[in-house]
Amino acid sequence: MIRSELIQKIADENPHLYQRDVERIVNTIFEEVIEAMARGDRVELRGFGAFSVKKRDARQGRNPRTGESVPVEEKHVPFFKTGKLLRDRLNGE
Amino acid sequence: MSEKTLTRMDLSEAVFSEVGLSRNESAQLVETVLQYMSDALVAGETVKISSFGTFSVRDKAARVGRNPKTGDEAPIPARRVLTFRPSHLMKDRVAAGNKA
């Protein structure tokens, strides 16, 4: 399933909404999640999962081609943990 | 880190202010989006949201695990797990936003 299919499915089942509004709704949801993480916030969607930000410490990396040692700065990466209900549903419970 | 936690309520509030729908219907639509994504994943489909990320389901084989506290062996049955791979755009925005 891709974004456009998700939008189409919602538009089909909500004939009173304009397609472009459904697009805005779906885009707003994903945009909110990214904006929250960009601020360092968590987004917890019970039953589905939680998006959070993890810190990766600075480290001494290596250029795999030359073997040269290069400093890698501290950085923050997005992380998703599956919710209990969805995890159980995936396993037919 | 600020450690604020957003919930469904914050997402539906964002939908409410973006589109001229009632709060009730906005909340309903947030739920619908999550429901459809969950259903597709449970059916074994990959959910690919461009510029956000990809959710995919992977099969894990059974293995013998260990209780880390007691050291006892414990069988872990075969199971399906969900993995999320963030898009480059998401990674870049999260990295830029949290830069010290």
N, CA and C atoms of all chains as a GROMACS GRO file, in nm:
protein
  579
    1MET      N    1   0.085  -0.120   0.000
    1MET     CA    2   0.000   0.000   0.000
    1MET      C    3   0.088   0.125   0.000
    2ILE      N    4   0.059   0.217  -0.088
    2ILE     CA    5   0.135   0.342  -0.090
    2ILE      C    6   0.043   0.458  -0.053
    3ARG      N    7   0.102   0.574  -0.030
    3ARG     CA    8   0.028   0.690   0.016
    3ARG      C    9  -0.099   0.717  -0.068
    4SER      N   10  -0.083   0.714  -0.202
    4SER     CA   11  -0.197   0.747  -0.289
    4SER      C   12  -0.310   0.644  -0.276
    5GLU      N   13  -0.275   0.518  -0.249
    5GLU     CA   14  -0.378   0.415  -0.232
    5GLU      C   15  -0.453   0.436  -0.101
    6LEU      N   16  -0.379   0.477   0.001
    6LEU     CA   17  -0.439   0.506   0.131
    6LEU      C   18  -0.539   0.622   0.116
    7ILE      N   19  -0.497   0.725   0.044
    7ILE     CA   20  -0.583   0.841   0.020
    7ILE      C   21  -0.707   0.799  -0.059
    8GLN      N   22  -0.688   0.719  -0.162
    8GLN     CA   23  -0.799   0.675  -0.246
    8GLN      C   24  -0.902   0.595  -0.167
    9LYS      N   25  -0.853   0.507  -0.082
    9LYS     CA   26  -0.942   0.422  -0.001
    9LYS      C   27  -1.028   0.507   0.093
   10ILE      N   28  -0.965   0.607   0.153
   10ILE     CA   29  -1.039   0.694   0.244
   10ILE      C   30  -1.138   0.781   0.166
   11ALA      N   31  -1.095   0.829   0.050
   11ALA     CA   32  -1.184   0.911  -0.033
   11ALA      C   33  -1.306   0.829  -0.078
   12ASP      N   34  -1.283   0.704  -0.117
   12ASP     CA   35  -1.392   0.617  -0.161
   12ASP      C   36  -1.495   0.595  -0.052
   13GLU      N   37  -1.447   0.582   0.072
   13GLU     CA   38  -1.540   0.552   0.180
   13GLU      C   39  -1.599   0.675   0.246
   14ASN      N   40  -1.552   0.793   0.203
   14ASN     CA   41  -1.607   0.918   0.256
   14ASN      C   42  -1.646   1.009   0.140
   15PRO      N   43  -1.751   0.970   0.067
   15PRO     CA   44  -1.788   1.044  -0.054
   15PRO      C   45  -1.824   1.190  -0.028
   16HIS      N   46  -1.852   1.225   0.097
   16HIS     CA   47  -1.886   1.365   0.127
   16HIS      C   48  -1.762   1.454   0.135
   17LEU      N   49  -1.642   1.393   0.131
   17LEU     CA   50  -1.519   1.473   0.136
   17LEU      C   51  -1.460   1.489  -0.003
   18TYR      N   52  -1.405   1.607  -0.030
   18TYR     CA   53  -1.333   1.627  -0.156
   18TYR      C   54  -1.203   1.547  -0.149
   19GLN      N   55  -1.166   1.492  -0.264
   19GLN     CA   56  -1.040   1.417  -0.270
   19GLN      C   57  -0.923   1.502  -0.221
   20ARG      N   58  -0.922   1.631  -0.259
   20ARG     CA   59  -0.807   1.712  -0.219
   20ARG      C   60  -0.805   1.737  -0.069
   21ASP      N   61  -0.923   1.734  -0.004
   21ASP     CA   62  -0.924   1.746   0.142
   21ASP      C   63  -0.871   1.619   0.207
   22VAL      N   64  -0.906   1.504   0.149
   22VAL     CA   65  -0.854   1.378   0.202
   22VAL      C   66  -0.702   1.378   0.191
   23GLU      N   67  -0.652   1.427   0.079
   23GLU     CA   68  -0.507   1.439   0.062
   23GLU      C   69  -0.446   1.525   0.171
   24ARG      N   70  -0.509   1.639   0.197
   24ARG     CA   71  -0.456   1.730   0.300
   24ARG      C   72  -0.460   1.666   0.438
   25ILE      N   73  -0.567   1.590   0.465
   25ILE     CA   74  -0.581   1.524   0.595
   25ILE      C   75  -0.468   1.423   0.616
   26VAL      N   76  -0.450   1.337   0.516
   26VAL     CA   77  -0.347   1.233   0.528
   26VAL      C   78  -0.207   1.296   0.536
   27ASN      N   79  -0.183   1.395   0.451
   27ASN     CA   80  -0.052   1.460   0.453
   27ASN      C   81  -0.026   1.531   0.586
   28THR      N   82  -0.131   1.593   0.642
   28THR     CA   83  -0.117   1.663   0.771
   28THR      C   84  -0.075   1.567   0.881
   29ILE      N   85  -0.135   1.448   0.881
   29ILE     CA   86  -0.103   1.350   0.985
   29ILE      C   87   0.045   1.312   0.981
   30PHE      N   88   0.094   1.277   0.862
   30PHE     CA   89   0.235   1.237   0.851
   30PHE      C   90   0.329   1.356   0.878
   31GLU      N   91   0.288   1.474   0.832
   31GLU     CA   92   0.369   1.594   0.853
   31GLU      C   93   0.381   1.626   1.004
   32GLU      N   94   0.270   1.612   1.076
   32GLU     CA   95   0.271   1.637   1.221
   32GLU      C   96   0.371   1.547   1.292
   33VAL      N   97   0.375   1.420   1.250
   33VAL     CA   98   0.465   1.324   1.314
   33VAL      C   99   0.610   1.365   1.290
   34ILE      N  100   0.642   1.403   1.167
   34ILE     CA  101   0.780   1.444   1.137
   34ILE      C  102   0.815   1.571   1.214
   35GLU      N  103   0.723   1.668   1.215
   35GLU     CA  104   0.751   1.793   1.287
   35GLU      C  105   0.775   1.768   1.435
   36ALA      N  106   0.696   1.679   1.493
   36ALA     CA  107   0.712   1.648   1.636
   36ALA      C  108   0.852   1.591   1.661
   37MET      N  109   0.892   1.496   1.579
   37MET     CA  110   1.025   1.436   1.598
   37MET      C  111   1.136   1.535   1.572
   38ALA      N  112   1.114   1.627   1.478
   38ALA     CA  113   1.216   1.728   1.450
   38ALA      C  114   1.234   1.821   1.572
   39ARG      N  115   1.129   1.831   1.656
   39ARG     CA  116   1.140   1.909   1.780
   39ARG      C  117   1.195   1.825   1.895
   40GLY      N  118   1.212   1.695   1.870
   40GLY     CA  119   1.259   1.607   1.975
   40GLY      C  120   1.147   1.544   2.055
   41ASP      N  121   1.023   1.561   2.010
   41ASP     CA  122   0.908   1.504   2.080
   41ASP      C  123   0.880   1.361   2.035
   42ARG      N  124   0.801   1.293   2.116
   42ARG     CA  125   0.756   1.157   2.083
   42ARG      C  126   0.613   1.164   2.031
   43VAL      N  127   0.572   1.066   1.952
   43VAL     CA  128   0.433   1.056   1.911
   43VAL      C  129   0.388   0.915   1.945
   44GLU      N  130   0.294   0.906   2.039
   44GLU     CA  131   0.251   0.775   2.086
   44GLU      C  132   0.110   0.747   2.039
   45LEU      N  133   0.096   0.647   1.952
   45LEU     CA  134  -0.034   0.612   1.899
   45LEU      C  135  -0.069   0.473   1.949
   46ARG      N  136  -0.138   0.471   2.062
   46ARG     CA  137  -0.172   0.345   2.130
   46ARG      C  138  -0.233   0.243   2.035
   47GLY      N  139  -0.184   0.121   2.041
   47GLY     CA  140  -0.238   0.016   1.957
   47GLY      C  141  -0.165   0.007   1.824
   48PHE      N  142  -0.109   0.119   1.780
   48PHE     CA  143  -0.036   0.120   1.652
   48PHE      C  144   0.114   0.117   1.678
   49GLY      N  145   0.162   0.218   1.748
   49GLY     CA  146   0.305   0.223   1.779
   49GLY      C  147   0.347   0.362   1.822
   50ALA      N  148   0.476   0.378   1.851
   50ALA     CA  149   0.526   0.507   1.896
   50ALA      C  150   0.648   0.548   1.816
   51PHE      N  151   0.649   0.674   1.775
   51PHE     CA  152   0.764   0.731   1.707
   51PHE      C  153   0.844   0.812   1.807
   52SER      N  154   0.974   0.791   1.810
   52SER     CA  155   1.057   0.869   1.901
   52SER      C  156   1.191   0.898   1.836
   53VAL      N  157   1.272   0.976   1.904
   53VAL     CA  158   1.402   1.015   1.852
   53VAL      C  159   1.510   0.954   1.939
   54LYS      N  160   1.607   0.891   1.877
   54LYS     CA  161   1.718   0.834   1.953
   54LYS      C  162   1.846   0.907   1.922
   55LYS      N  163   1.926   0.924   2.026
   55LYS     CA  164   2.054   0.994   2.009
   55LYS      C  165   2.164   0.892   1.979
   56ARG      N  166   2.242   0.922   1.878
   56ARG     CA  167   2.359   0.839   1.848
   56ARG      C  168   2.481   0.921   1.885
   57ASP      N  169   2.562   0.867   1.976
   57ASP     CA  170   2.680   0.940   2.020
   57ASP      C  171   2.781   0.960   1.908
   58ALA      N  172   2.861   1.061   1.924
   58ALA     CA  173   2.971   1.084   1.830
   58ALA      C  174   3.065   0.964   1.840
   59ARG      N  175   3.125   0.927   1.729
   59ARG     CA  176   3.216   0.813   1.733
   59ARG      C  177   3.324   0.831   1.628
   60GLN      N  178   3.424   0.745   1.639
   60GLN     CA  179   3.531   0.745   1.541
   60GLN      C  180   3.492   0.644   1.434
   61GLY      N  181   3.457   0.693   1.315
   61GLY     CA  182   3.419   0.602   1.208
   61GLY      C  183   3.538   0.571   1.119
   62ARG      N  184   3.510   0.497   1.013
   62ARG     CA  185   3.618   0.459   0.924
   62ARG      C  186   3.568   0.467   0.780
   63ASN      N  187   3.645   0.524   0.694
   63ASN     CA  188   3.612   0.523   0.552
   63ASN      C  189   3.636   0.381   0.503
   64PRO      N  190   3.529   0.311   0.464
   64PRO     CA  191   3.546   0.169   0.430
   64PRO      C  192   3.635   0.148   0.308
   65ARG      N  193   3.646   0.250   0.224
   65ARG     CA  194   3.726   0.234   0.104
   65ARG      C  195   3.876   0.248   0.134
   66THR      N  196   3.909   0.350   0.211
   66THR     CA  197   4.051   0.378   0.236
   66THR      C  198   4.100   0.326   0.371
   67GLY      N  199   4.003   0.293   0.459
   67GLY     CA  200   4.044   0.248   0.591
   67GLY      C  201   4.083   0.362   0.682
   68GLU      N  202   4.070   0.483   0.630
   68GLU     CA  203   4.104   0.603   0.708
   68GLU      C  204   4.005   0.624   0.822
   69SER      N  205   4.051   0.669   0.935
   69SER     CA  206   3.966   0.698   1.049
   69SER      C  207   3.907   0.838   1.034
   70VAL      N  208   3.771   0.849   1.047
   70VAL     CA  209   3.707   0.981   1.037
   70VAL      C  210   3.612   1.003   1.154
   71PRO      N  211   3.611   1.125   1.208
   71PRO     CA  212   3.518   1.152   1.319
   71PRO      C  213   3.375   1.161   1.268
   72VAL      N  214   3.280   1.094   1.337
   72VAL     CA  215   3.138   1.104   1.304
   72VAL      C  216   3.072   1.180   1.418
   73GLU      N  217   3.001   1.287   1.384
   73GLU     CA  218   2.937   1.370   1.487
   73GLU      C  219   2.819   1.300   1.552
   74GLU      N  220   2.785   1.346   1.670
   74GLU     CA  221   2.664   1.299   1.738
   74GLU      C  222   2.544   1.330   1.648
   75LYS      N  223   2.446   1.239   1.640
   75LYS     CA  224   2.327   1.271   1.561
   75LYS      C  225   2.203   1.208   1.621
   76HIS      N  226   2.087   1.252   1.573
   76HIS     CA  227   1.959   1.202   1.622
   76HIS      C  228   1.886   1.132   1.507
   77VAL      N  229   1.834   1.014   1.538
   77VAL     CA  230   1.767   0.936   1.434
   77VAL      C  231   1.624   0.899   1.477
   78PRO      N  232   1.532   0.891   1.377
   78PRO     CA  233   1.395   0.851   1.409
   78PRO      C  234   1.388   0.703   1.445
   79PHE      N  235   1.295   0.669   1.534
   79PHE     CA  236   1.279   0.532   1.577
   79PHE      C  237   1.130   0.501   1.593
   80PHE      N  238   1.090   0.380   1.553
   80PHE     CA  239   0.951   0.339   1.567
   80PHE      C  240   0.943   0.209   1.644
   81LYS      N  241   0.855   0.207   1.744
   81LYS     CA  242   0.834   0.082   1.818
   81LYS      C  243   0.688   0.042   1.797
   82THR      N  244   0.668  -0.081   1.752
   82THR     CA  245   0.533  -0.130   1.725
   82THR      C  246   0.452  -0.141   1.853
   83GLY      N  247   0.326  -0.103   1.846
   83GLY     CA  248   0.237  -0.112   1.961
   83GLY      C  249   0.197  -0.256   1.989
   84LYS      N  250   0.154  -0.280   2.112
   84LYS     CA  251   0.123  -0.417   2.153
   84LYS      C  252   0.008  -0.478   2.072
   85LEU      N  253  -0.096  -0.399   2.053
   85LEU     CA  254  -0.213  -0.452   1.982
   85LEU      C  255  -0.176  -0.492   1.839
   86LEU      N  256  -0.101  -0.407   1.770
   86LEU     CA  257  -0.062  -0.438   1.632
   86LEU      C  258   0.033  -0.558   1.628
   87ARG      N  259   0.125  -0.562   1.724
   87ARG     CA  260   0.219  -0.674   1.731
   87ARG      C  261   0.143  -0.805   1.747
   88ASP      N  262   0.043  -0.803   1.834
   88ASP     CA  263  -0.038  -0.923   1.856
   88ASP      C  264  -0.119  -0.958   1.731
   89ARG      N  265  -0.175  -0.856   1.667
   89ARG     CA  266  -0.254  -0.883   1.546
   89ARG      C  267  -0.168  -0.943   1.436
   90LEU      N  268  -0.043  -0.900   1.425
   90LEU     CA  269   0.047  -0.953   1.322
   90LEU      C  270   0.069  -1.102   1.343
   91ASN      N  271   0.054  -1.146   1.467
   91ASN     CA  272   0.075  -1.286   1.497
   91ASN      C  273  -0.056  -1.361   1.521
   92GLY      N  274  -0.161  -1.305   1.465
   92GLY     CA  275  -0.290  -1.372   1.468
   92GLY      C  276  -0.352  -1.388   1.605
   93GLU      N  277  -0.322  -1.295   1.697
   93GLU     CA  278  -0.382  -1.305   1.831
   93GLU      C  279  -0.495  -1.204   1.846
   94MET      N  280   1.658   1.669   2.574
   94MET     CA  281   1.545   1.658   2.482
   94MET      C  282   1.416   1.699   2.551
   95SER      N  283   1.325   1.759   2.474
   95SER     CA  284   1.204   1.816   2.536
   95SER      C  285   1.110   1.710   2.592
   96GLU      N  286   1.105   1.589   2.530
   96GLU     CA  287   1.028   1.479   2.587
   96GLU      C  288   0.879   1.502   2.595
   97LYS      N  289   0.826   1.589   2.512
   97LYS     CA  290   0.682   1.605   2.509
   97LYS      C  291   0.627   1.486   2.429
   98THR      N  292   0.511   1.437   2.467
   98THR     CA  293   0.452   1.325   2.394
   98THR      C  294   0.321   1.366   2.329
   99LEU      N  295   0.316   1.349   2.197
   99LEU     CA  296   0.193   1.377   2.125
   99LEU      C  297   0.110   1.249   2.116
  100THR      N  298  -0.021   1.265   2.106
  100THR     CA  299  -0.110   1.150   2.094
  100THR      C  300  -0.203   1.171   1.975
  101ARG      N  301  -0.296   1.077   1.959
  101ARG     CA  302  -0.399   1.089   1.855
  101ARG      C  303  -0.468   1.225   1.861
  102MET      N  304  -0.487   1.273   1.985
  102MET     CA  305  -0.558   1.399   2.003
  102MET      C  306  -0.487   1.514   1.933
  103ASP      N  307  -0.354   1.516   1.943
  103ASP     CA  308  -0.277   1.623   1.878
  103ASP      C  309  -0.286   1.612   1.726
  104LEU      N  310  -0.286   1.488   1.677
  104LEU     CA  311  -0.297   1.470   1.532
  104LEU      C  312  -0.434   1.514   1.483
  105SER      N  313  -0.539   1.478   1.557
  105SER     CA  314  -0.672   1.517   1.510
  105SER      C  315  -0.692   1.668   1.524
  106GLU      N  316  -0.627   1.728   1.621
  106GLU     CA  317  -0.633   1.874   1.635
  106GLU      C  318  -0.567   1.941   1.513
  107ALA      N  319  -0.458   1.884   1.466
  107ALA     CA  320  -0.388   1.936   1.348
  107ALA      C  321  -0.476   1.922   1.224
  108VAL      N  322  -0.545   1.808   1.213
  108VAL     CA  323  -0.635   1.786   1.100
  108VAL      C  324  -0.751   1.885   1.108
  109PHE      N  325  -0.803   1.902   1.230
  109PHE     CA  326  -0.913   1.995   1.254
  109PHE      C  327  -0.877   2.136   1.208
  110SER      N  328  -0.758   2.183   1.241
  110SER     CA  329  -0.724   2.320   1.203
  110SER      C  330  -0.679   2.333   1.057
  111GLU      N  331  -0.642   2.223   0.995
  111GLU     CA  332  -0.598   2.227   0.856
  111GLU      C  333  -0.716   2.221   0.758
  112VAL      N  334  -0.815   2.140   0.792
  112VAL     CA  335  -0.931   2.122   0.705
  112VAL      C  336  -1.054   2.161   0.786
  113GLY      N  337  -1.156   2.213   0.721
  113GLY     CA  338  -1.273   2.260   0.796
  113GLY      C  339  -1.370   2.151   0.840
  114LEU      N  340  -1.320   2.050   0.911
  114LEU     CA  341  -1.407   1.943   0.959
  114LEU      C  342  -1.431   1.958   1.108
  115SER      N  343  -1.531   1.887   1.158
  115SER     CA  344  -1.556   1.890   1.303
  115SER      C  345  -1.443   1.818   1.375
  116ARG      N  346  -1.429   1.844   1.503
  116ARG     CA  347  -1.327   1.774   1.584
  116ARG      C  348  -1.354   1.625   1.583
  117ASN      N  349  -1.481   1.593   1.593
  117ASN     CA  350  -1.520   1.453   1.597
  117ASN      C  351  -1.480   1.380   1.469
  118GLU      N  352  -1.511   1.442   1.355
  118GLU     CA  353  -1.477   1.376   1.229
  118GLU      C  354  -1.326   1.372   1.207
  119SER      N  355  -1.256   1.474   1.252
  119SER     CA  356  -1.110   1.476   1.240
  119SER      C  357  -1.050   1.358   1.316
  120ALA      N  358  -1.100   1.336   1.436
  120ALA     CA  359  -1.051   1.225   1.518
  120ALA      C  360  -1.080   1.092   1.449
  121GLN      N  361  -1.200   1.084   1.392
  121GLN     CA  362  -1.241   0.963   1.321
  121GLN      C  363  -1.147   0.932   1.204
  122LEU      N  364  -1.107   1.038   1.132
  122LEU     CA  365  -1.020   1.018   1.016
  122LEU      C  366  -0.880   0.975   1.055
  123VAL      N  367  -0.829   1.029   1.166
  123VAL     CA  368  -0.697   0.987   1.215
  123VAL      C  369  -0.702   0.837   1.245
  124GLU      N  370  -0.812   0.796   1.310
  124GLU     CA  371  -0.830   0.656   1.345
  124GLU      C  372  -0.837   0.569   1.219
  125THR      N  373  -0.909   0.618   1.119
  125THR     CA  374  -0.923   0.544   0.993
  125THR      C  375  -0.788   0.523   0.926
  126VAL      N  376  -0.707   0.628   0.923
  126VAL     CA  377  -0.574   0.617   0.862
  126VAL      C  378  -0.493   0.508   0.931
  127LEU      N  379  -0.491   0.510   1.064
  127LEU     CA  380  -0.415   0.410   1.140
  127LEU      C  381  -0.472   0.270   1.118
  128GLN      N  382  -0.604   0.263   1.111
  128GLN     CA  383  -0.672   0.135   1.092
  128GLN      C  384  -0.636   0.073   0.957
  129TYR      N  385  -0.642   0.152   0.852
  129TYR     CA  386  -0.611   0.102   0.718
  129TYR      C  387  -0.466   0.059   0.706
  130MET      N  388  -0.378   0.136   0.767
  130MET     CA  389  -0.237   0.099   0.763
  130MET      C  390  -0.216  -0.033   0.838
  131SER      N  391  -0.279  -0.045   0.956
  131SER     CA  392  -0.266  -0.168   1.035
  131SER      C  393  -0.321  -0.288   0.959
  132ASP      N  394  -0.438  -0.270   0.898
  132ASP     CA  395  -0.501  -0.381   0.825
  132ASP      C  396  -0.411  -0.430   0.711
  133ALA      N  397  -0.352  -0.335   0.638
  133ALA     CA  398  -0.264  -0.373   0.527
  133ALA      C  399  -0.143  -0.451   0.580
  134LEU      N  400  -0.087  -0.406   0.691
  134LEU     CA  401   0.029  -0.473   0.750
  134LEU      C  402  -0.007  -0.613   0.799
  135VAL      N  403  -0.122  -0.624   0.864
  135VAL     CA  404  -0.165  -0.755   0.915
  135VAL      C  405  -0.187  -0.851   0.797
  136ALA      N  406  -0.231  -0.798   0.682
  136ALA     CA  407  -0.250  -0.880   0.562
  136ALA      C  408  -0.115  -0.912   0.497
  137GLY      N  409  -0.007  -0.863   0.555
  137GLY     CA  410   0.126  -0.895   0.504
  137GLY      C  411   0.180  -0.797   0.401
  138GLU      N  412   0.104  -0.690   0.378
  138GLU     CA  413   0.148  -0.589   0.280
  138GLU      C  414   0.252  -0.496   0.340
  139THR      N  415   0.332  -0.437   0.252
  139THR     CA  416   0.425  -0.332   0.292
  139THR      C  417   0.351  -0.200   0.275
  140VAL      N  418   0.368  -0.108   0.370
  140VAL     CA  419   0.304   0.023   0.359
  140VAL      C  420   0.414   0.126   0.336
  141LYS      N  421   0.409   0.186   0.219
  141LYS     CA  422   0.514   0.278   0.178
  141LYS      C  423   0.458   0.418   0.166
  142ILE      N  424   0.499   0.506   0.256
  142ILE     CA  425   0.450   0.643   0.252
  142ILE      C  426   0.567   0.732   0.207
  143SER      N  427   0.557   0.780   0.084
  143SER     CA  428   0.668   0.858   0.028
  143SER      C  429   0.701   0.978   0.117
  144SER      N  430   0.826   1.009   0.127
  144SER     CA  431   0.882   1.116   0.210
  144SER      C  432   0.854   1.100   0.360
  145PHE      N  433   0.796   0.986   0.399
  145PHE     CA  434   0.778   0.956   0.542
  145PHE      C  435   0.861   0.833   0.577
  146GLY      N  436   0.822   0.720   0.520
  146GLY     CA  437   0.898   0.598   0.548
  146GLY      C  438   0.822   0.474   0.505
  147THR      N  439   0.882   0.359   0.527
  147THR     CA  440   0.823   0.232   0.486
  147THR      C  441   0.806   0.139   0.605
  148PHE      N  442   0.683   0.087   0.621
  148PHE     CA  443   0.657  -0.014   0.724
  148PHE      C  444   0.654  -0.148   0.653
  149SER      N  445   0.731  -0.244   0.701
  149SER     CA  446   0.721  -0.376   0.640
  149SER      C  447   0.719  -0.484   0.746
  150VAL      N  448   0.662  -0.596   0.706
  150VAL     CA  449   0.646  -0.709   0.797
  150VAL      C  450   0.751  -0.813   0.763
  151ARG      N  451   0.821  -0.862   0.864
  151ARG     CA  452   0.922  -0.964   0.841
  151ARG      C  453   0.894  -1.088   0.924
  152ASP      N  454   0.927  -1.202   0.867
  152ASP     CA  455   0.911  -1.327   0.940
  152ASP      C  456   1.038  -1.359   1.014
  153LYS      N  457   1.024  -1.389   1.142
  153LYS     CA  458   1.141  -1.428   1.221
  153LYS      C  459   1.131  -1.576   1.253
  154ALA      N  460   1.240  -1.646   1.236
  154ALA     CA  461   1.240  -1.789   1.266
  154ALA      C  462   1.242  -1.812   1.417
  155ALA      N  463   1.197  -1.928   1.459
  155ALA     CA  464   1.202  -1.963   1.600
  155ALA      C  465   1.347  -1.977   1.644
  156ARG      N  466   1.376  -1.944   1.769
  156ARG     CA  467   1.512  -1.962   1.818
  156ARG      C  468   1.507  -1.984   1.970
  157VAL      N  469   1.619  -2.026   2.022
  157VAL     CA  470   1.625  -2.044   2.167
  157VAL      C  471   1.678  -1.914   2.228
  158GLY      N  472   1.597  -1.853   2.309
  158GLY     CA  473   1.640  -1.730   2.376
  158GLY      C  474   1.683  -1.763   2.517
  159ARG      N  475   1.710  -1.659   2.593
  159ARG     CA  476   1.756  -1.679   2.728
  159ARG      C  477   1.696  -1.570   2.816
  160ASN      N  478   1.652  -1.606   2.931
  160ASN     CA  479   1.607  -1.506   3.027
  160ASN      C  480   1.731  -1.435   3.078
  161PRO      N  481   1.746  -1.306   3.047
  161PRO     CA  482   1.871  -1.237   3.082
  161PRO      C  483   1.895  -1.230   3.233
  162LYS      N  484   1.789  -1.238   3.308
  162LYS     CA  485   1.804  -1.230   3.453
  162LYS      C  486   1.852  -1.362   3.514
  163THR      N  487   1.786  -1.470   3.473
  163THR     CA  488   1.818  -1.599   3.534
  163THR      C  489   1.913  -1.684   3.451
  164GLY      N  490   1.929  -1.649   3.320
  164GLY     CA  491   2.014  -1.729   3.234
  164GLY      C  492   1.948  -1.855   3.185
  165ASP      N  493   1.821  -1.875   3.223
  165ASP     CA  494   1.748  -1.993   3.178
  165ASP      C  495   1.719  -1.987   3.028
  166GLU      N  496   1.727  -2.100   2.961
  166GLU     CA  497   1.691  -2.105   2.821
  166GLU      C  498   1.540  -2.096   2.808
  167ALA      N  499   1.494  -2.022   2.707
  167ALA     CA  500   1.351  -2.011   2.684
  167ALA      C  501   1.328  -2.011   2.534
  168PRO      N  502   1.240  -2.098   2.484
  168PRO     CA  503   1.216  -2.100   2.340
  168PRO      C  504   1.140  -1.976   2.294
  169ILE      N  505   1.183  -1.916   2.184
  169ILE     CA  506   1.110  -1.804   2.125
  169ILE      C  507   1.049  -1.857   1.995
  170PRO      N  508   0.916  -1.864   1.988
  170PRO     CA  509   0.852  -1.920   1.869
  170PRO      C  510   0.869  -1.830   1.747
  171ALA      N  511   0.849  -1.886   1.628
  171ALA     CA  512   0.852  -1.808   1.504
  171ALA      C  513   0.747  -1.699   1.514
  172ARG      N  514   0.776  -1.582   1.464
  172ARG     CA  515   0.678  -1.474   1.474
  172ARG      C  516   0.697  -1.372   1.364
  173ARG      N  517   0.598  -1.286   1.349
  173ARG     CA  518   0.606  -1.179   1.250
  173ARG      C  519   0.632  -1.048   1.322
  174VAL      N  520   0.727  -0.973   1.272
  174VAL     CA  521   0.756  -0.843   1.334
  174VAL      C  522   0.745  -0.732   1.231
  175LEU      N  523   0.716  -0.614   1.281
  175LEU     CA  524   0.702  -0.496   1.196
  175LEU      C  525   0.829  -0.413   1.206
  176THR      N  526   0.881  -0.372   1.091
  176THR     CA  527   0.995  -0.281   1.097
  176THR      C  528   0.959  -0.153   1.023
  177PHE      N  529   1.014  -0.043   1.070
  177PHE     CA  530   0.990   0.087   1.006
  177PHE      C  531   1.123   0.140   0.958
  178ARG      N  532   1.128   0.176   0.831
  178ARG     CA  533   1.249   0.235   0.775
  178ARG      C  534   1.217   0.379   0.738
  179PRO      N  535   1.272   0.476   0.813
  179PRO     CA  536   1.240   0.616   0.784
  179PRO      C  537   1.296   0.659   0.649
  180SER      N  538   1.226   0.752   0.584
  180SER     CA  539   1.274   0.805   0.456
  180SER      C  540   1.394   0.895   0.481
  181HIS      N  541   1.467   0.924   0.375
  181HIS     CA  542   1.581   1.016   0.387
  181HIS      C  543   1.535   1.152   0.437
  182LEU      N  544   1.420   1.195   0.383
  182LEU     CA  545   1.367   1.325   0.423
  182LEU      C  546   1.341   1.330   0.573
  183MET      N  547   1.279   1.223   0.627
  183MET     CA  548   1.251   1.220   0.770
  183MET      C  549   1.382   1.221   0.850
  184LYS      N  550   1.478   1.139   0.807
  184LYS     CA  551   1.606   1.133   0.879
  184LYS      C  552   1.674   1.269   0.879
  185ASP      N  553   1.673   1.334   0.763
  185ASP     CA  554   1.738   1.466   0.753
  185ASP      C  555   1.669   1.568   0.842
  186ARG      N  556   1.536   1.569   0.841
  186ARG     CA  557   1.464   1.669   0.921
  186ARG      C  558   1.479   1.642   1.070
  187VAL      N  559   1.480   1.516   1.108
  187VAL     CA  560   1.496   1.483   1.251
  187VAL      C  561   1.639   1.517   1.296
  188ALA      N  562   1.736   1.488   1.211
  188ALA     CA  563   1.875   1.519   1.246
  188ALA      C  564   1.894   1.670   1.256
  189ALA      N  565   1.840   1.744   1.158
  189ALA     CA  566   1.858   1.890   1.157
  189ALA      C  567   1.787   1.955   1.276
  190GLY      N  568   1.666   1.908   1.307
  190GLY     CA  569   1.588   1.968   1.414
  190GLY      C  570   1.646   1.946   1.553
  191ASN      N  571   1.722   1.837   1.569
  191ASN     CA  572   1.775   1.804   1.702
  191ASN      C  573   1.922   1.836   1.718
  192LYS      N  574   1.976   1.906   1.620
  192LYS     CA  575   2.118   1.939   1.623
  192LYS      C  576   2.146   2.031   1.743
  193ALA      N  577   2.250   1.998   1.818
  193ALA     CA  578   2.283   2.076   1.938
  193ALA      C  579   2.321   2.219   1.902
   0.00000   0.00000   0.00000
